[in-house]
Amino acid sequence: MTEAATARTPGTPCWVSLIVHGLSTTRSFYADLFGWEFVPGPDQLGPYVRALVDGKVVAGLGQLPPERHLPVAWTTYLATDDADATAETIRSCGGTVAVGPLDAGEAGRMAIASDPGGGVFGIWQAAAHIGTALAGAPGTPVWNELVTRETSTVCKFYQTVFGYEAEAVVSADFDYQTLRLEGRPVASLHGVGHALPRDRGPHWMTYFEVLDTDEAARRVVELGGYVLQPPREGLGGRVATVADPEGAAFTIIRSAEG
């Protein structure tokens, strides 16, 4: 378990958030699953709460306006020192900036963008809010992975925008690249070809730590969610891909070192 008190190196995943249609029921689902508690705000973009583990902020939940009938998904935010400059680089490299950059009160400055393959992500320029303040404990985000069709083209985009070093798995049947900053692994790209879900397309996947993957997957179903891929042994531990009652997919993992 580690705490984070300083701003992240640009390109480091620093926050995850989920904007839903029913905030109250979604809060209840994650509170029961992960033991999250909640504090309000900032609410410049509508009703929003921050989830806490051991009193430390780990994720955000917000509510869509009633007229916005959009699918819901967890969004990974990547740190930046200058949201406006990063947004311009995203555009010049073939990406799209859909929201912002704009201020989130005193918390920081943010934008929502997508890579050339369509994978949606956020950028976060920290001010009062640094981002996720705890890692490694159950209920905290521990990894972020872009699930896409193939990694070679989109990897160049992320390397140009954020300065990642990429380490590819050399395999004829496994398309996977680890993104590193200053020699440290921070995220990954996983090319799945035709196995990419048609209803979601390329997407960033958040991994949340749990004490017991099999038990957590059972609990997801009891709480009204879904198991998309049952528990199995993965690269970093025992994993399962699940979705909450509104269909937002995420991965639960009992880390090998956990």
C-alpha positions as a printed NumPy array, in Angstrom:
array([[  0.   ,   0.   ,   0.   ],
       [  1.401,   3.373,  -0.982],
       [  0.237,   6.96 ,  -0.646],
       [  0.78 ,   9.648,  -3.272],
       [  1.307,  13.23 ,  -2.095],
       [  3.033,  14.865,  -5.066],
       [  2.082,  15.547,  -8.675],
       [  2.646,  12.657, -11.079],
       [  5.165,  12.569, -13.896],
       [  3.32 ,  13.648, -17.088],
       [  1.794,  10.594, -18.746],
       [  1.253,   8.691, -15.501],
       [ -2.32 ,   7.506, -14.916],
       [ -3.403,   9.664, -11.985],
       [ -7.199,   9.384, -11.651],
       [-10.21 ,   7.378, -12.784],
       [-13.796,   8.563, -12.925],
       [-17.183,   7.245, -13.956],
       [-20.112,   9.421, -15.07 ],
       [-23.43 ,   7.55 , -14.81 ],
       [-27.188,   7.977, -15.154],
       [-28.031,   6.93 , -11.589],
       [-25.447,   8.25 ,  -9.151],
       [-27.17 ,   7.025,  -5.998],
       [-27.469,   3.384,  -7.103],
       [-23.933,   3.399,  -8.518],
       [-22.585,   4.718,  -5.22 ],
       [-24.336,   1.882,  -3.41 ],
       [-22.913,  -0.739,  -5.791],
       [-19.29 ,   0.35 ,  -5.358],
       [-19.687,   0.977,  -1.632],
       [-20.869,  -2.606,  -1.191],
       [-18.247,  -4.041,  -3.566],
       [-15.151,  -2.071,  -2.514],
       [-16.148,  -0.567,   0.835],
       [-15.906,   2.942,  -0.592],
       [-17.026,   5.968,   1.387],
       [-17.761,   9.266,  -0.344],
       [-17.194,  13.006,  -0.054],
       [-18.859,  15.579,  -2.349],
       [-17.444,  17.629,  -5.205],
       [-16.117,  19.343,  -7.102],
       [-19.452,  19.78 ,  -8.869],
       [-18.679,  22.315, -11.622],
       [-19.758,  19.708, -14.198],
       [-22.773,  18.432, -12.253],
       [-23.287,  16.167,  -9.226],
       [-19.956,  14.502,  -8.369],
       [-18.475,  12.593,  -5.445],
       [-15.005,  11.294,  -4.66 ],
       [-14.591,   7.749,  -3.366],
       [-12.42 ,   7.124,  -0.314],
       [-10.454,   4.126,   0.931],
       [ -8.983,   4.558,   4.414],
       [ -9.834,   8.251,   4.149],
       [ -7.832,   8.714,   0.918],
       [ -9.427,   9.653,  -2.428],
       [ -9.177,   6.888,  -5.033],
       [-11.798,   7.564,  -7.749],
       [-14.644,   9.823,  -8.814],
       [-18.319,   9.246,  -9.608],
       [-20.526,  11.78 , -11.369],
       [-23.984,  12.   , -12.879],
       [-24.904,  12.641, -16.489],
       [-27.554,  15.278, -17.245],
       [-30.967,  13.602, -17.703],
       [-31.047,  14.453, -21.411],
       [-27.681,  12.772, -22.108],
       [-28.448,   9.172, -23.059],
       [-24.869,   7.969, -23.333],
       [-23.198,   4.641, -22.56 ],
       [-21.153,   4.776, -19.381],
       [-17.505,   3.794, -18.992],
       [-14.639,   4.313, -16.588],
       [-12.257,   7.023, -17.804],
       [ -8.512,   6.899, -17.139],
       [ -6.859,  10.31 , -16.655],
       [ -3.218,  10.824, -17.618],
       [ -1.203,  13.485, -15.82 ],
       [  0.032,  16.6  , -17.593],
       [  1.816,  19.781, -16.535],
       [ -0.098,  21.807, -19.143],
       [ -3.526,  20.608, -20.232],
       [ -3.798,  23.161, -23.034],
       [ -0.447,  22.261, -24.594],
       [ -1.195,  18.525, -24.297],
       [ -4.59 ,  19.039, -25.942],
       [ -2.91 ,  20.753, -28.885],
       [ -0.421,  17.887, -29.206],
       [ -3.261,  15.365, -29.123],
       [ -4.96 ,  17.161, -32.025],
       [ -1.755,  17.458, -34.03 ],
       [ -1.102,  13.709, -33.624],
       [ -4.487,  12.652, -34.984],
       [ -6.433,  12.467, -31.741],
       [ -9.616,  14.32 , -30.827],
       [-10.346,  16.599, -27.872],
       [-14.063,  16.313, -27.074],
       [-14.29 ,  18.289, -23.817],
       [-12.118,  21.149, -22.576],
       [ -9.546,  21.972, -21.576],
       [-11.493,  23.531, -18.711],
       [-11.072,  24.249, -15.028],
       [-12.565,  21.933, -12.398],
       [-12.779,  24.576,  -9.724],
       [ -9.63 ,  24.706,  -7.602],
       [ -8.996,  20.999,  -8.164],
       [ -7.205,  21.348, -11.498],
       [ -7.635,  21.626, -15.241],
       [ -8.825,  18.772, -17.435],
       [ -9.875,  17.62 , -20.873],
       [-11.455,  14.493, -22.353],
       [ -9.836,  13.197, -25.535],
       [ -9.608,  10.129, -27.727],
       [ -6.691,   8.53 , -29.532],
       [ -6.753,   7.897, -33.317],
       [ -8.271,   4.456, -32.693],
       [-11.141,   5.878, -30.663],
       [ -9.965,   5.047, -27.127],
       [-11.249,   7.733, -24.748],
       [ -9.035,   9.084, -21.969],
       [ -8.741,  12.184, -19.823],
       [ -5.836,  14.509, -19.136],
       [ -5.406,  16.119, -15.722],
       [ -3.338,  19.146, -14.764],
       [ -3.264,  18.98 , -10.982],
       [ -3.812,  21.939,  -8.685],
       [ -5.479,  21.238,  -5.329],
       [ -6.372,  17.701,  -6.412],
       [ -3.281,  15.596,  -7.207],
       [ -5.277,  12.476,  -8.105],
       [ -5.581,   9.02 ,  -6.619],
       [ -4.008,   9.238,  -3.166],
       [ -3.659,   5.545,  -2.31 ],
       [ -2.519,   2.493,  -4.27 ],
       [ -2.276,  -1.202,  -3.529],
       [ -5.072,  -1.467,  -0.962],
       [ -8.302,  -3.337,  -1.837],
       [-10.675,  -1.013,  -3.667],
       [ -7.927,   1.109,  -5.245],
       [ -7.068,   1.352,  -8.964],
       [ -3.782,  -0.489,  -9.515],
       [ -3.388,  -0.603, -13.305],
       [ -4.728,   0.924, -16.523],
       [ -4.694,  -0.79 , -19.905],
       [ -5.841,   0.31 , -23.337],
       [ -7.725,  -2.504, -25.054],
       [ -7.528,  -1.798, -28.787],
       [ -7.4  ,  -3.561, -32.144],
       [ -3.643,  -3.404, -32.625],
       [ -0.977,  -1.578, -30.697],
       [  1.664,  -0.424, -33.173],
       [ -0.076,   2.668, -34.575],
       [ -1.733,   3.838, -31.372],
       [  1.481,   3.269, -29.421],
       [  3.24 ,   5.882, -31.551],
       [  0.473,   8.346, -30.701],
       [  0.871,   7.883, -26.945],
       [  4.657,   7.952, -27.183],
       [  4.58 ,  11.265, -29.055],
       [  2.025,  12.883, -26.747],
       [  3.359,  11.647, -23.399],
       [  6.938,  10.539, -24.034],
       [  6.485,   6.896, -23.094],
       [  9.088,   4.243, -23.651],
       [  7.366,   1.109, -25.01 ],
       [  8.364,  -2.478, -24.358],
       [  6.656,  -4.969, -26.667],
       [  6.008,  -8.64 , -25.983],
       [  7.644, -10.5  , -28.857],
       [  5.013, -13.025, -29.854],
       [  3.175, -13.945, -33.037],
       [ -0.141, -14.36 , -31.228],
       [  0.023, -11.799, -28.391],
       [ -0.021,  -8.057, -29.15 ],
       [  0.966,  -6.328, -25.924],
       [  3.114,  -3.331, -25.036],
       [  4.078,  -1.957, -21.643],
       [  4.366,   1.824, -21.398],
       [  7.163,   3.113, -19.171],
       [  8.157,   6.5  , -17.799],
       [ 11.661,   6.927, -16.393],
       [ 12.045,   3.155, -16.617],
       [  8.939,   2.445, -14.528],
       [  5.91 ,   0.61 , -15.975],
       [  2.812,   2.82 , -15.746],
       [  0.257,   1.393, -18.212],
       [ -0.147,  -1.071, -21.067],
       [ -1.608,  -1.479, -24.543],
       [ -3.316,  -4.747, -25.463],
       [ -4.236,  -5.45 , -29.083],
       [ -7.05 ,  -7.979, -29.309],
       [ -7.965,  -7.736, -33.008],
       [-11.431,  -9.053, -33.827],
       [-11.99 ,  -9.959, -30.171],
       [-12.552,  -6.276, -29.426],
       [-16.113,  -5.889, -28.087],
       [-18.242,  -4.303, -30.797],
       [-20.404,  -2.484, -28.269],
       [-17.41 ,  -0.734, -26.687],
       [-14.686,  -0.444, -29.32 ],
       [-11.18 ,   0.554, -28.155],
       [-11.291,   1.526, -24.488],
       [ -9.135,   2.096, -21.44 ],
       [ -9.692,  -0.539, -18.756],
       [ -9.192,   0.184, -15.045],
       [ -7.966,  -2.61 , -12.767],
       [ -9.103,  -2.496,  -9.125],
       [ -7.364,  -4.473,  -6.38 ],
       [ -9.454,  -7.001,  -4.436],
       [ -8.681,  -9.502,  -1.697],
       [-10.288, -12.436,  -3.553],
       [-11.068, -12.236,  -7.272],
       [-13.529, -15.146,  -7.288],
       [-15.454, -13.851,  -4.297],
       [-15.512, -10.298,  -5.704],
       [-16.867, -11.578,  -9.039],
       [-19.667, -13.391,  -7.202],
       [-20.407, -10.23 ,  -5.26 ],
       [-20.643,  -8.187,  -8.48 ],
       [-23.478, -10.453,  -9.665],
       [-25.237, -10.334,  -6.294],
       [-25.199,  -6.537,  -6.488],
       [-26.78 ,  -6.47 ,  -9.963],
       [-23.647,  -6.363, -12.117],
       [-22.27 ,  -8.809, -14.688],
       [-19.257, -11.034, -15.204],
       [-17.876, -10.439, -18.715],
       [-14.809, -12.688, -18.388],
       [-14.725, -15.117, -15.443],
       [-11.815, -15.305, -12.999],
       [ -8.568, -16.507, -14.566],
       [ -4.828, -16.223, -14.116],
       [ -3.46 , -13.094, -15.841],
       [ -0.074, -11.45 , -16.26 ],
       [ -0.16 ,  -9.721, -12.891],
       [ -2.405, -11.978, -10.836],
       [ -5.87 , -13.497, -10.791],
       [ -8.271, -11.31 , -12.775],
       [-11.897, -11.097, -13.866],
       [-13.579,  -8.574, -16.139],
       [-16.922,  -7.402, -14.823],
       [-19.456,  -4.617, -15.297],
       [-21.581,  -2.613, -12.901],
       [-25.401,  -2.424, -13.227],
       [-25.16 ,   0.411, -15.784],
       [-22.709,  -1.605, -17.908],
       [-19.426,   0.148, -17.071],
       [-16.707,  -2.494, -17.461],
       [-13.695,  -2.832, -15.179],
       [-11.253,  -5.519, -14.131],
       [-10.812,  -6.864, -10.616],
       [ -7.44 ,  -8.323,  -9.705],
       [ -5.815, -10.076,  -6.809],
       [ -2.265,  -9.005,  -7.575],
       [  0.423, -11.662,  -7.5  ],
       [  2.327,  -9.597,  -4.942],
       [ -0.838,  -8.621,  -3.085]])
